[in-house]
Amino acid sequence: MPGLLFEHVTKRFGDVRVVEDFDLEVADGELLVLVGGSGSGKSTILRMLAGLESVTSGRIRIGERDVTDLPPRERDVAMVFQDYALYPHMTVRENLSLGLRLRRLTRDEIARRVAWAAGILSIEALLDRRPKQLSGGQRQRVAMGRAMVREPAAFLFDEPLSNLDAALRGQMRIEIGTLQRRLGATTVYVTHDQVEAMTLGHRIVVLAEGRIQQIGRPIDLYRAPVNRFVAGFIGTPPMNFLKGRIESDGNSVGFVADGLRVVLDRLPGAMARPPVTLGVRPEDRRIESRSGDGATSARVVLVERLGGTSHVHLDVGPHRLLAVVARDLVPEPGDDVGLRVPADMVHLFDAEGRAVDK
C-alpha cells in the first residue's frame, strides 16, 4: 500500500476551481514537495489531506484507510505551519507535550517522546524556556518537535521556512532533509520556493492553476521540463525564452529569431508548427571573447559578480539574455563578445507551450 493516495481529488469554492483532478500516489517514507506560485492549489491540497478542507470529489487514503470524510483528529497526520503556533505562556516542554497530554498518554510515555524529539532536534537545553526566549530557528524546531512526538503516519509542512531569513532557511532545509531521512517518515512539503523544492524533494509536483504540470525527480524536471511553465519555474536564475521559427539553409537546421540563429543537432517536431519558443538556461550559455565560427555577436550590458559565479546580462539584437559565468575572468559592461548555445542544451516549445523533441 502507498503511504498516501489521492484519487482524482477536486476542490471547488462555489464556481471557482481551486484543485482539478489531483491524482497522485506518495510512497511510504517519501518526501514529496508540492511547488507552485500563489493560487496554484498547493496549500489547499495539503489542507484537504489534513482534513482542514473538505473534498468536492475524489478520495484520499492514508495507508489502508479512506480518510476522505474523517475529521482531522482521526487522520493520524501532524502539520507544521508557516506560523509556529506555539502557546506563549507555556514552556517548550509543555508545548511539546500538550497534544500527548490531551490524548491522556502516561507520564512516562510523554516524557520518553519529549526527550526523544528534543534529542534529535538538539533543543534539550531549551525545554524550560518560553517561545519569546527563542530565536526563529529554535521556534521552528519546537514546532517540528511538537509534530514528531505524535509519531504520526505522515508529516505535513506548509511553507514552514517562509518567516526565516535566507541564511537560516538554508540551514533549516538541511535539518529538515536530514530529519526526514533519519525518521523515514512519509512527508508532504508545500513551498513556493523552487530552491527548497529542488534541495528537499525525492519527487516534486509542479502545480499551476490547480492542475499538475509535471511530477518527477528534481533533476528530471530540470533537464526535461514537459512545458514552458515548468521550464521557467524550475531553475535559478530562470530560463531564457525567445520566440522565433525553425529554418533550414540546406546544410543545417536552426532556430531563428531577430539577430540570432541557433544551430540544432537534428530536425525538431516543431518544424511545421510556428511560432516556436526556444529556451536556454543561463548556465548553459557559453561566452567567448569574440564572435565568429558559429558564435553570435552580443554586447555586455551588466555584470553581477556573485563570488564564484557572475551573472552577465547581454543584448543580442533586440533580445536581452542572461548567462551565468563560473570563472574569475568575466567580460565588462560595454564589451562585445561571442555567445554560443550548445545544441544539446536547447529546449523547444510549441505554440501551446508544450515541449518539443529536438
C-alpha positions in Angstrom: 0.0 0.0 0.0 1.2 3.6 -0.7 1.9 5.9 2.2 -0.7 8.3 0.8 -3.1 8.2 -2.2 -5.1 11.0 -3.9 -7.7 9.6 -6.2 -8.9 12.2 -8.7 -9.4 14.8 -6.0 -11.1 18.1 -6.9 -11.9 21.1 -4.8 -14.1 24.0 -5.8 -15.3 27.0 -3.8 -18.6 27.8 -5.5 -17.9 28.2 -9.2 -14.1 28.7 -8.6 -12.0 25.7 -9.4 -9.0 25.5 -6.9 -7.8 22.0 -7.5 -8.7 19.8 -10.5 -8.2 16.1 -10.8 -5.3 15.7 -8.4 -4.3 12.1 -8.8 -1.1 11.0 -7.0 0.5 8.2 -5.1 3.0 9.0 -2.4 5.3 6.1 -1.4 5.8 5.1 2.2 8.8 7.1 3.6 8.9 9.5 0.6 9.4 13.3 0.9 7.2 14.8 -1.7 7.2 18.5 -2.5 4.3 20.4 -3.9 5.6 23.6 -5.5 3.8 26.4 -7.4 3.0 30.0 -7.4 0.3 31.8 -5.4 -3.1 30.3 -6.3 -1.7 27.1 -7.7 -3.7 25.0 -5.1 -0.7 23.5 -3.2 -1.8 24.6 0.3 -5.4 23.6 -0.4 -4.2 20.1 -1.3 -2.3 19.9 2.0 -5.3 21.2 3.9 -7.6 18.6 2.3 -5.1 15.9 3.3 -5.1 17.2 6.9 -8.9 17.4 7.0 -9.0 21.2 7.3 -10.8 21.5 3.9 -13.5 19.2 2.6 -13.1 17.4 -0.8 -15.5 18.3 -3.5 -15.0 15.0 -5.3 -12.4 12.1 -5.2 -10.9 10.1 -2.4 -7.9 10.4 -0.1 -6.3 7.4 1.6 -3.6 7.3 4.2 -2.2 3.8 4.3 -5.1 1.4 4.0 -7.7 3.9 5.4 -10.0 6.0 3.4 -9.8 9.3 5.3 -11.8 11.5 2.9 -14.6 12.1 5.4 -12.7 11.7 8.7 -12.2 14.7 11.0 -8.6 15.9 11.4 -8.0 14.3 14.8 -8.7 10.8 13.3 -6.3 11.1 10.3 -3.1 10.5 12.2 -1.1 13.3 10.5 0.9 16.1 12.0 1.2 19.5 10.4 3.9 22.2 10.7 2.7 25.6 9.6 4.4 28.8 8.4 3.3 30.3 11.7 4.9 28.4 14.5 1.6 28.5 16.5 3.3 28.0 19.9 1.5 28.8 23.1 3.4 31.8 24.5 2.5 31.1 28.2 3.8 27.5 28.0 7.4 26.3 28.2 9.0 24.3 25.3 8.4 21.1 27.2 4.7 22.0 27.8 4.3 22.9 24.1 5.8 19.6 23.0 3.7 17.5 25.4 0.3 19.3 25.1 -1.1 17.0 22.4 0.1 13.9 24.2 -1.5 15.1 27.5 -4.8 15.7 25.7 -4.6 12.2 24.4 -4.1 11.0 28.0 -0.9 9.2 27.4 1.0 8.1 30.5 3.6 10.4 32.1 6.4 8.0 31.3 5.4 7.8 27.6 5.1 11.6 27.4 8.5 12.1 29.0 10.0 9.5 26.6 8.7 11.1 23.5 9.6 14.6 24.5 13.1 13.6 25.4 13.4 11.7 22.1 12.3 14.6 20.0 14.3 17.1 21.9 17.4 15.0 21.5 17.0 14.6 17.7 16.4 18.4 17.3 19.1 19.4 19.8 16.7 21.5 21.9 17.3 19.8 25.3 18.7 23.0 26.8 15.5 24.9 25.7 12.9 22.8 27.4 12.2 25.2 30.2 12.2 28.3 28.1 9.1 30.1 26.7 8.7 30.9 23.0 9.6 34.6 23.5 13.1 33.5 24.7 13.7 31.6 21.5 15.1 32.6 18.0 13.1 31.9 14.9 15.0 28.8 14.1 14.6 27.5 17.6 10.8 28.1 17.5 10.7 26.2 14.2 12.5 23.3 15.8 9.9 23.3 18.6 7.1 23.3 16.1 8.7 20.3 14.3 9.2 18.5 17.7 5.5 19.0 18.5 4.7 17.2 15.3 7.3 14.5 15.9 6.2 13.4 19.4 2.8 12.4 17.9 4.6 9.7 15.8 2.0 10.2 13.0 1.5 8.3 9.8 2.5 11.4 7.8 4.1 14.8 8.3 2.7 17.8 6.5 4.8 21.0 6.1 3.0 24.2 4.9 5.8 26.7 3.9 7.5 26.3 7.3 10.6 28.4 6.5 8.9 31.5 5.0 9.4 33.6 8.1 13.1 32.9 8.4 16.0 34.9 6.9 17.9 33.5 3.9 20.8 32.0 5.9 18.6 30.3 8.4 16.3 29.0 5.7 19.3 27.3 4.1 20.3 25.8 7.5 16.8 24.6 8.3 16.4 23.0 4.8 19.4 20.8 5.6 18.0 20.0 9.0 14.5 19.1 7.7 16.0 16.9 5.0 18.3 15.1 7.4 15.5 14.6 9.9 13.2 13.1 7.3 15.8 10.7 6.1 16.6 9.7 9.7 12.9 9.1 10.6 12.0 7.6 7.3 8.6 9.4 7.6 6.2 9.9 4.8 6.2 13.7 4.3 4.4 16.2 2.1 6.1 19.6 1.9 4.4 22.7 0.4 6.5 25.6 -0.8 6.5 28.4 -3.4 10.4 28.4 -3.3 11.8 26.1 -6.1 15.2 26.1 -4.4 13.5 24.4 -1.4 11.8 22.0 -3.7 14.9 21.1 -5.6 17.0 20.5 -2.5 14.5 18.7 -0.3 12.2 16.6 -2.5 12.6 13.0 -3.5 10.0 13.9 -6.1 8.4 17.3 -7.0 4.9 18.0 -8.1 4.8 21.3 -10.1 1.3 22.9 -9.9 -0.4 25.7 -11.8 -4.0 26.8 -11.6 -4.9 23.7 -9.6 -3.5 21.2 -12.1 -0.5 19.0 -12.0 2.0 20.2 -14.7 4.7 17.6 -14.1 5.8 15.1 -11.5 9.4 13.8 -11.2 12.8 13.8 -9.5 14.3 17.3 -9.2 17.0 16.6 -11.8 14.4 15.3 -14.3 12.3 18.4 -14.0 15.4 20.5 -14.5 16.7 18.6 -17.5 13.5 17.6 -19.3 10.6 20.0 -18.5 7.4 19.0 -20.2 6.2 22.5 -20.9 7.3 26.1 -20.8 5.7 26.7 -17.3 7.8 24.0 -15.7 10.9 25.2 -17.6 10.5 28.7 -16.4 9.6 27.8 -12.8 12.4 25.2 -12.1 16.0 26.6 -12.1 17.7 29.6 -10.7 18.2 32.0 -12.4 15.2 31.2 -14.7 15.5 30.0 -18.2 15.8 32.5 -21.1 13.0 32.3 -23.7 12.9 33.6 -27.3 10.1 33.3 -29.9 11.1 32.5 -33.4 10.9 29.9 -36.1 12.7 26.8 -37.4 14.6 27.2 -40.7 16.9 25.0 -42.8 19.6 26.5 -45.0 20.3 23.3 -46.8 23.3 22.5 -44.6 21.9 22.7 -41.2 18.7 23.2 -39.2 18.4 26.2 -36.9 16.2 28.3 -34.7 16.0 31.8 -36.0 14.9 35.0 -34.2 15.8 38.6 -34.9 19.6 38.9 -34.8 20.1 35.3 -33.5 20.5 31.8 -35.1 21.0 28.7 -33.0 22.0 25.6 -34.9 20.1 22.5 -33.8 21.6 19.0 -33.8 18.5 17.5 -35.6 15.2 18.4 -37.1 12.6 19.1 -34.3 9.0 18.1 -34.4 8.1 21.9 -34.3 9.3 22.4 -37.9 5.8 22.8 -39.2 4.2 24.5 -36.2 5.4 28.1 -35.8 5.8 30.1 -33.7 8.4 28.1 -31.7 9.8 29.2 -28.4 13.5 28.4 -27.6 14.6 28.1 -24.0 18.2 28.0 -22.8 19.3 28.0 -19.2 21.7 30.8 -18.3 24.3 28.3 -17.1 24.2 26.6 -20.5 25.3 29.6 -22.5 28.9 30.0 -23.4 30.6 33.4 -23.6 33.7 33.8 -25.8 36.0 36.8 -26.3 34.8 37.4 -29.9 32.1 36.2 -32.2 32.6 34.0 -35.3 32.8 30.3 -36.0 29.1 30.0 -35.2 29.1 32.2 -32.1 26.6 35.1 -32.1 27.7 38.7 -31.5 26.4 40.1 -28.2 27.1 43.2 -26.1 27.5 43.0 -22.4 25.0 45.3 -20.6 25.6 44.4 -16.9 27.7 42.1 -14.9 26.6 40.9 -11.4 29.5 39.4 -9.6 28.4 36.9 -7.0 31.7 35.4 -5.9 32.3 32.0 -7.6 29.9 32.9 -10.4 28.8 36.0 -12.3 25.5 36.9 -14.0 26.2 38.5 -17.4 23.3 40.4 -19.0 23.6 40.6 -22.8 21.9 42.3 -25.7 21.7 40.2 -28.8 19.9 42.4 -31.4 16.6 43.3 -29.7 16.8 40.5 -27.2 18.0 40.7 -23.6 19.6 37.5 -22.4 21.3 36.2 -19.2 24.3 34.0 -19.0 26.0 32.6 -15.9 29.8 32.6 -16.0 31.5 30.3 -13.5 35.1 31.6 -13.6 37.1 34.7 -12.4 37.6 36.2 -15.9 34.4 37.7 -17.0 33.6 40.5 -19.5 32.9 44.1 -18.6 29.9 46.2 -19.4 30.2 47.5 -23.0 32.3 44.6 -24.2 31.4 42.9 -27.5 31.6 39.1 -27.0 30.6 35.9 -28.8 27.6 33.9 -27.4 27.4 30.2 -28.2 24.5 27.9 -27.4 25.3 24.2 -27.5 22.6 22.4 -29.5 22.1 19.7 -26.9 21.3 22.3 -24.2 18.4 23.8 -26.2 14.7 23.4 -25.2 12.0 24.0 -27.7 8.3 24.6 -27.0 5.4 24.8 -29.4 2.7 27.5 -29.7 0.8 25.9 -26.8 3.9 25.8 -24.6 4.4 22.0 -24.8 8.0 20.7 -25.0 9.0 19.6 -28.5 11.6 16.8 -29.0 14.6 18.0 -30.9 
